Amino acid sequence: MTSLYWILFIGIVLASWLVSMSVEAKYKKYSQNRLPLTGKEVAQKMLNDNGIYDVRITCVKGQLTDHYNPATKTVNLSEGVYNGANVAAAAVAAHECGHALQHAQAYGPLKLRSALVPVVSFSSNWVTWIILGGLLLLGTRAGHVMLLVGIGLYAILTLFSFITLPVEVNASQRAVNWLEESGITDRETTQMASDALHSAAYTYVVAALSSLATLMYYIMLALGSRRN
């Protein structure tokens, strides 16, 4: 079982690297296709077109650090997206606004993910130390109990990863549909935007599978320690 896990782990690490390279390559490629609006302007128009006027658009440092914060109702765009007037910037900006639309419309998976954030924050802070303690005491009752607690916390993180998938896919669908309907992109550039967002979605798929594989490994360790 351990050898199988390491095979899966190496495969997932490789897949993660390939997906990351693909996302960066497509972002760079589609950044060459110019559009009349910047990412900031695209975001503002998408929000306004959907009757959302209480969400601010901010510029944050870094590359592909874009995100929507439901707590502060802010669409945070990286510098390249905020100022960029190209297909890649428009796709990313519209995707983040897709999350703002989800929030405004009380989209179920987003509500569930938001509700889990405090628990996920607690779990991520403690899970590594608890599992490490369980592994160090493996074979003892205390170690088995700690491992079970750690597995419970890691299961929450894994659940969060899988709930994230429909949230991201739905935001991308909203983005692509609106870009075409609004006339910001034509048939060709809409396909480019869709391709860029689909590539980005695979990062969440790989992350979820990686979390599931690790969770299964810990479960097998716990079962083994119980038999011993």
Residue pairs with C-beta under 8 A, 6 or more apart in sequence:
1 217
1 220
2 217
5 213
5 216
5 217
5 220
8 213
9 210
9 213
9 214
12 206
12 209
12 210
12 213
13 210
15 206
16 203
16 206
16 207
16 210
19 199
19 202
19 203
19 206
20 203
22 199
22 202
23 64
23 196
23 199
23 200
23 202
23 203
24 64
26 88
26 195
26 196
26 199
27 64
27 88
27 92
27 196
28 88
29 88
30 86
30 87
30 88
30 91
30 192
30 193
30 195
30 196
31 80
31 84
31 86
31 87
31 88
31 89
32 86
33 86
33 87
33 88
33 189
33 192
34 85
34 86
35 42
35 85
35 86
35 87
35 89
35 90
35 184
35 185
35 189
36 85
37 45
37 85
37 90
37 184
38 82
38 83
38 84
38 85
38 89
39 77
39 81
39 82
39 83
39 84
39 85
39 89
39 90
39 92
39 93
40 57
40 59
40 77
40 82
40 83
40 93
42 89
42 90
42 93
42 94
42 97
42 179
42 184
43 57
43 75
43 77
43 93
43 94
43 96
43 97
44 57
45 182
45 184
46 93
46 94
46 97
46 175
46 178
46 182
47 53
47 55
47 57
47 75
47 97
47 100
49 178
49 182
50 97
50 101
50 104
50 178
52 100
52 101
52 104
54 73
55 73
55 74
55 75
55 97
55 100
56 72
56 73
56 74
56 75
57 74
57 75
57 77
57 82
58 74
58 75
58 76
58 77
59 76
59 77
59 78
59 79
59 82
59 83
60 66
60 76
60 77
60 78
60 79
61 78
61 79
62 78
62 79
63 78
63 79
63 80
64 78
64 92
65 76
65 78
66 76
66 77
66 78
66 81
66 92
66 93
66 95
66 96
67 76
67 96
68 74
68 75
68 76
68 96
68 97
68 99
68 100
68 103
69 76
70 99
70 103
70 110
70 114
73 100
73 103
75 93
75 96
75 97
75 99
75 100
76 96
77 92
77 93
77 96
78 92
80 89
81 88
81 89
81 92
81 93
82 89
82 93
83 89
87 185
87 189
87 192
87 193
87 196
88 193
88 196
90 179
90 184
90 185
90 193
91 175
91 176
91 179
91 192
91 193
91 194
91 196
91 197
92 196
94 174
94 175
94 176
94 178
94 179
94 193
95 171
95 172
95 175
95 197
95 200
96 171
97 174
97 175
98 170
98 171
98 172
98 173
98 174
98 175
98 178
99 110
99 167
99 171
101 107
101 171
101 174
102 110
102 167
102 170
102 171
102 174
103 110
107 167
107 170
109 163
109 166
109 167
109 170
110 167
112 163
113 160
113 163
113 164
113 167
116 156
116 159
116 160
116 163
119 156
120 156
120 157
120 160
122 153
123 153
123 154
123 156
123 157
124 157
126 153
127 150
127 153
127 154
127 157
130 146
130 149
130 150
130 153
131 146
131 147
131 150
131 151
131 154
131 218
133 143
133 146
133 150
134 143
134 144
134 145
134 146
134 147
134 148
134 149
134 150
134 222
135 143
135 147
135 221
136 143
137 143
137 146
138 144
138 147
138 221
138 225
139 225
139 228
143 225
144 222
144 225
144 226
147 218
147 221
147 222
147 225
148 222
150 218
151 215
151 218
151 219
151 222
154 211
154 214
154 215
154 218
155 215
157 211
158 208
158 211
158 212
158 214
158 215
161 204
161 207
161 208
161 211
161 212
162 208
162 212
164 204
164 207
164 208
165 201
165 204
165 205
165 208
168 200
168 201
168 204
169 201
172 194
172 197
172 198
172 200
172 201
175 193
175 197
176 190
176 193
176 194
176 197
179 185
179 190
179 193
180 186
180 187
180 190
185 192
185 193
